């Protein structure tokens, strides 16, 4: 197996943002009459788009969330990003050692990625090859976003490697016919989370980005 493209998820893979994101979602949803803990947000919505999460919550509430719900959530996120967001440790070293072209395919919005990747100095390393679930009909765990990214990069899905940290993302990559590695080095990852990602279908799991180039080489040699 030779890979022609490496597709990175953003949150929890490039930037250590999942704890911040889950905290913000829990705060804003609870504010609007949907009490939910950070842990429950993690279990239910990790790797999925805000749009999908909102539709599910509104169906359960039997009413719409406020029109400015997304703006409130975005404001909370961006304030927290500006204060505390960091890149995933050693991601710069990993990117420098990967020979293949790279891109980003994230459930987050383009605005969110401009802020998060820009905050940690990674935006220009990927732009313009940064793709969002807002550009496709169905977000993860559907394969649409990964297939869209491959098409934009003129690469066959079977020659794509995806780096993901969520079950929804792994499910989407497999449905797209791609190989997927599970990364569990973000601060949101609990003990045993690597086993969870492997059970979801990741062919390799790892928790240190310095390992990634060597793991790609090992898979390509087998």
C-alpha positions as a Markdown table, in Angstrom:
| # | Residue | x | y | z |
|---|---|---|---|---|
| 1 | Unk | 0.0 | 0.0 | 0.0 |
| 2 | Unk | 1.4 | 3.4 | -1.1 |
| 3 | Unk | -0.3 | 6.6 | 0.0 |
| 4 | Unk | -0.6 | 9.6 | -2.3 |
| 5 | Unk | -2.3 | 11.9 | 0.3 |
| 6 | Unk | -2.5 | 12.2 | 4.1 |
| 7 | Unk | -5.8 | 13.7 | 5.3 |
| 8 | Unk | -5.8 | 15.2 | 8.8 |
| 9 | Unk | -8.7 | 15.8 | 11.0 |
| 10 | Unk | -8.3 | 19.2 | 12.8 |
| 11 | Unk | -9.6 | 19.2 | 16.3 |
| 12 | Unk | -7.8 | 16.7 | 18.5 |
| 13 | Unk | -5.3 | 15.9 | 15.8 |
| 14 | Unk | -3.7 | 19.2 | 14.7 |
| 15 | Unk | -4.9 | 21.4 | 17.6 |
| 16 | Unk | -5.6 | 20.3 | 21.2 |
| 17 | Unk | -9.1 | 21.7 | 21.1 |
| 18 | Unk | -11.5 | 19.0 | 22.0 |
| 19 | Unk | -11.6 | 19.7 | 25.7 |
| 20 | Unk | -12.2 | 23.4 | 25.0 |
| 21 | Unk | -14.9 | 22.5 | 22.4 |
| 22 | Unk | -16.8 | 20.1 | 24.6 |
| 23 | Unk | -16.7 | 22.6 | 27.5 |
| 24 | Unk | -18.1 | 25.3 | 25.3 |
| 25 | Unk | -20.9 | 23.1 | 23.9 |
| 26 | Unk | -21.9 | 22.0 | 27.4 |
| 27 | Unk | -22.0 | 25.6 | 28.7 |
| 28 | Unk | -24.1 | 27.0 | 25.8 |
| 29 | Unk | -26.5 | 24.0 | 25.6 |
| 30 | Unk | -27.1 | 24.0 | 29.3 |
| 31 | Unk | -27.7 | 27.8 | 29.1 |
| 32 | Unk | -30.5 | 27.1 | 26.7 |
| 33 | Unk | -32.4 | 24.5 | 28.6 |
| 34 | Unk | -30.5 | 21.3 | 27.6 |
| 35 | Unk | -28.4 | 20.3 | 30.6 |
| 36 | Unk | -25.4 | 18.3 | 29.5 |
| 37 | Unk | -22.0 | 17.6 | 31.0 |
| 38 | Unk | -18.6 | 17.9 | 29.2 |
| 39 | Unk | -18.3 | 14.1 | 29.4 |
| 40 | Unk | -21.7 | 13.7 | 27.7 |
| 41 | Unk | -20.8 | 16.1 | 24.9 |
| 42 | Unk | -17.6 | 14.0 | 24.4 |
| 43 | Unk | -19.5 | 10.7 | 24.2 |
| 44 | Unk | -22.2 | 11.9 | 21.9 |
| 45 | Unk | -20.8 | 14.6 | 19.7 |
| 46 | Unk | -17.1 | 14.2 | 19.4 |
| 47 | Unk | -16.0 | 14.3 | 15.7 |
| 48 | Unk | -19.5 | 15.4 | 14.5 |
| 49 | Unk | -20.5 | 18.8 | 13.2 |
| 50 | Unk | -22.2 | 21.5 | 15.2 |
| 51 | Unk | -25.0 | 21.4 | 12.7 |
| 52 | Unk | -25.6 | 17.7 | 13.3 |
| 53 | Unk | -25.4 | 18.1 | 17.1 |
| 54 | Unk | -27.9 | 21.0 | 17.0 |
| 55 | Unk | -30.4 | 19.1 | 14.9 |
| 56 | Unk | -30.3 | 16.2 | 17.4 |
| 57 | Unk | -30.7 | 18.4 | 20.4 |
| 58 | Unk | -33.6 | 20.3 | 18.9 |
| 59 | Unk | -35.3 | 17.1 | 18.1 |
| 60 | Unk | -35.1 | 16.0 | 21.7 |
| 61 | Unk | -36.2 | 19.4 | 23.0 |
| 62 | Unk | -39.1 | 19.6 | 20.6 |
| 63 | Unk | -38.2 | 23.2 | 19.8 |
| 64 | Unk | -35.5 | 25.2 | 18.1 |
| 65 | Unk | -32.5 | 26.6 | 19.8 |
| 66 | Unk | -32.1 | 30.4 | 19.5 |
| 67 | Unk | -31.3 | 31.9 | 16.1 |
| 68 | Unk | -28.0 | 33.1 | 17.5 |
| 69 | Unk | -27.0 | 29.8 | 19.1 |
| 70 | Unk | -24.2 | 29.3 | 16.6 |
| 71 | Unk | -22.9 | 32.8 | 17.2 |
| 72 | Unk | -22.9 | 32.3 | 21.0 |
| 73 | Unk | -21.1 | 29.0 | 20.7 |
| 74 | Unk | -18.6 | 30.4 | 18.3 |
| 75 | Unk | -17.9 | 33.4 | 20.5 |
| 76 | Unk | -17.3 | 31.1 | 23.5 |
| 77 | Unk | -15.0 | 28.9 | 21.5 |
| 78 | Unk | -13.0 | 31.7 | 20.0 |
| 79 | Unk | -12.5 | 33.4 | 23.3 |
| 80 | Unk | -11.2 | 30.1 | 24.8 |
| 81 | Unk | -9.0 | 29.4 | 21.7 |
| 82 | Unk | -7.4 | 32.8 | 22.0 |
| 83 | Unk | -6.6 | 32.2 | 25.7 |
| 84 | Unk | -5.6 | 28.6 | 25.9 |
| 85 | Unk | -5.4 | 26.7 | 22.6 |
| 86 | Unk | -2.2 | 24.9 | 21.8 |
| 87 | Unk | -1.1 | 22.7 | 18.8 |
| 88 | Unk | -0.8 | 19.0 | 19.2 |
| 89 | Unk | 2.7 | 18.3 | 20.5 |
| 90 | Unk | 5.3 | 17.5 | 17.8 |
| 91 | Unk | 2.8 | 18.1 | 14.9 |
| 92 | Unk | 5.4 | 20.4 | 13.2 |
| 93 | Unk | 8.0 | 17.6 | 13.3 |
| 94 | Unk | 5.5 | 15.1 | 11.9 |
| 95 | Unk | 4.4 | 17.4 | 9.0 |
| 96 | Unk | 8.1 | 18.2 | 8.1 |
| 97 | Unk | 8.9 | 14.5 | 7.8 |
| 98 | Unk | 5.8 | 13.4 | 5.8 |
| 99 | Unk | 6.6 | 13.1 | 2.1 |
| 100 | Unk | 3.0 | 13.0 | 0.8 |
| 101 | Unk | 0.8 | 16.0 | 0.1 |
| 102 | Unk | -1.5 | 16.8 | 3.1 |
| 103 | Unk | -4.8 | 18.4 | 3.6 |
| 104 | Unk | -7.4 | 19.0 | 6.4 |
| 105 | Unk | -11.0 | 17.6 | 6.5 |
| 106 | Unk | -12.8 | 18.7 | 9.6 |
| 107 | Unk | -16.3 | 18.8 | 11.0 |
| 108 | Unk | -15.5 | 22.3 | 12.1 |
| 109 | Unk | -16.4 | 25.4 | 10.1 |
| 110 | Unk | -13.9 | 27.3 | 7.9 |
| 111 | Unk | -14.1 | 30.2 | 10.3 |
| 112 | Unk | -13.3 | 28.0 | 13.2 |
| 113 | Unk | -10.3 | 26.5 | 11.4 |
| 114 | Unk | -9.0 | 29.9 | 10.4 |
| 115 | Unk | -9.0 | 30.9 | 14.1 |
| 116 | Unk | -7.7 | 27.6 | 15.6 |
| 117 | Unk | -5.1 | 26.7 | 13.0 |
| 118 | Unk | -4.1 | 30.4 | 12.7 |
| 119 | Unk | -3.7 | 30.7 | 16.4 |
| 120 | Unk | -1.1 | 27.9 | 16.5 |
| 121 | Unk | 0.6 | 28.8 | 13.2 |
| 122 | Unk | -0.6 | 25.9 | 11.1 |
| 123 | Unk | -3.1 | 27.5 | 8.8 |
| 124 | Unk | -0.6 | 28.5 | 6.1 |
| 125 | Unk | 0.9 | 25.0 | 6.2 |
| 126 | Unk | -2.4 | 23.6 | 4.8 |
| 127 | Unk | -4.2 | 26.4 | 3.0 |
| 128 | Unk | -5.9 | 26.3 | 0.6 |
| 129 | Unk | -6.4 | 22.6 | 1.2 |
| 130 | Unk | -8.6 | 22.9 | 4.2 |
| 131 | Unk | -12.1 | 21.3 | 3.8 |
| 132 | Unk | -15.1 | 21.6 | 6.1 |
| 133 | Unk | -18.3 | 19.6 | 6.7 |
| 134 | Unk | -20.2 | 22.7 | 5.7 |
| 135 | Unk | -19.1 | 22.0 | 2.1 |
| 136 | Unk | -20.9 | 18.6 | 1.9 |
| 137 | Unk | -24.4 | 17.4 | 2.5 |
| 138 | Unk | -23.6 | 14.9 | 5.3 |
| 139 | Unk | -20.9 | 15.2 | 7.8 |
| 140 | Unk | -19.0 | 12.5 | 9.6 |
| 141 | Unk | -19.7 | 9.6 | 10.2 |
| 142 | Unk | -20.9 | 9.7 | 6.5 |
| 143 | Unk | -18.0 | 9.5 | 4.0 |
| 144 | Unk | -19.0 | 12.7 | 2.1 |
| 145 | Unk | -16.3 | 15.0 | 3.5 |
| 146 | Unk | -13.4 | 12.6 | 3.0 |
| 147 | Unk | -14.6 | 11.8 | -0.5 |
| 148 | Unk | -14.9 | 15.5 | -1.2 |
| 149 | Unk | -11.3 | 16.1 | 0.1 |
| 150 | Unk | -9.9 | 13.3 | -2.1 |
| 151 | Unk | -11.7 | 14.7 | -5.1 |
| 152 | Unk | -10.4 | 18.2 | -4.5 |
| 153 | Unk | -6.9 | 16.8 | -4.2 |
| 154 | Unk | -7.4 | 14.6 | -7.3 |
| 155 | Unk | -6.5 | 11.5 | -5.4 |
| 156 | Unk | -8.1 | 8.0 | -5.4 |
| 157 | Unk | -9.8 | 7.3 | -2.0 |
| 158 | Unk | -7.9 | 4.0 | -1.7 |
| 159 | Unk | -4.6 | 5.9 | -1.9 |
| 160 | Unk | -5.6 | 8.2 | 1.0 |
| 161 | Unk | -4.5 | 7.9 | 4.6 |
| 162 | Unk | -6.7 | 9.6 | 7.2 |
| 163 | Unk | -5.5 | 10.6 | 10.7 |
| 164 | Unk | -8.5 | 10.8 | 13.1 |
| 165 | Unk | -9.2 | 10.9 | 16.8 |
| 166 | Unk | -13.0 | 10.1 | 16.9 |
| 167 | Unk | -15.2 | 7.1 | 16.2 |
| 168 | Unk | -17.3 | 9.2 | 13.8 |
| 169 | Unk | -14.2 | 10.2 | 11.9 |
| 170 | Unk | -12.9 | 6.6 | 11.7 |
| 171 | Unk | -16.3 | 5.4 | 10.5 |
| 172 | Unk | -16.4 | 8.1 | 7.8 |
| 173 | Unk | -12.9 | 7.3 | 6.6 |
| 174 | Unk | -13.7 | 3.5 | 6.3 |
| 175 | Unk | -16.9 | 4.2 | 4.5 |
| 176 | Unk | -14.9 | 6.3 | 2.0 |
| 177 | Unk | -12.7 | 3.3 | 1.3 |
| 178 | Unk | -9.6 | 4.9 | 3.0 |
| 179 | Unk | -7.0 | 3.6 | 5.4 |
| 180 | Unk | -7.3 | 5.3 | 8.9 |
| 181 | Unk | -4.9 | 5.7 | 11.8 |
| 182 | Unk | -6.3 | 6.6 | 15.2 |
| 183 | Unk | -4.5 | 9.3 | 17.2 |
| 184 | Unk | -5.1 | 9.4 | 21.0 |
| 185 | Unk | -2.5 | 11.9 | 22.1 |
| 186 | Unk | -4.9 | 14.8 | 22.7 |
| 187 | Unk | -5.7 | 16.0 | 26.2 |
| 188 | Unk | -9.3 | 14.8 | 25.8 |
| 189 | Unk | -8.3 | 11.1 | 25.3 |
| 190 | Unk | -9.1 | 8.9 | 28.3 |
| 191 | Unk | -7.2 | 5.8 | 29.4 |
| 192 | Unk | -7.9 | 3.0 | 26.9 |
| 193 | Unk | -9.1 | 5.3 | 24.2 |
| 194 | Unk | -6.6 | 3.9 | 21.7 |
| 195 | Unk | -8.3 | 0.5 | 22.1 |
| 196 | Unk | -11.6 | 2.2 | 21.4 |
| 197 | Unk | -10.2 | 3.7 | 18.1 |
| 198 | Unk | -8.8 | 0.4 | 17.1 |
| 199 | Unk | -12.1 | -1.4 | 17.7 |
| 200 | Unk | -13.7 | 1.3 | 15.5 |
| 201 | Unk | -11.5 | 0.2 | 12.6 |
| 202 | Unk | -8.2 | 2.2 | 12.9 |
| 203 | Unk | -5.4 | -0.1 | 11.5 |
| 204 | Unk | -2.9 | 1.7 | 13.7 |
| 205 | Unk | -3.2 | 3.7 | 16.9 |
| 206 | Unk | -0.6 | 6.1 | 18.3 |
| 207 | Unk | -0.3 | 8.9 | 20.9 |
| 208 | Unk | 2.9 | 10.7 | 19.8 |
| 209 | Unk | 3.0 | 12.6 | 16.5 |
| 210 | Unk | 6.7 | 11.8 | 16.2 |
| 211 | Unk | 5.7 | 8.3 | 15.5 |
| 212 | Unk | 3.5 | 9.1 | 12.5 |
| 213 | Unk | 6.1 | 9.3 | 9.7 |
| 214 | Unk | 7.6 | 5.9 | 10.7 |
| 215 | Unk | 4.1 | 4.3 | 11.0 |
| 216 | Unk | 3.3 | 5.5 | 7.5 |
| 217 | Unk | 6.5 | 3.9 | 6.2 |
| 218 | Unk | 5.8 | 0.7 | 8.0 |
| 219 | Unk | 2.3 | 0.4 | 6.5 |
| 220 | Unk | 3.6 | 1.2 | 3.0 |
| 221 | Unk | 6.3 | -1.5 | 3.3 |
| 222 | Unk | 3.9 | -4.2 | 4.3 |
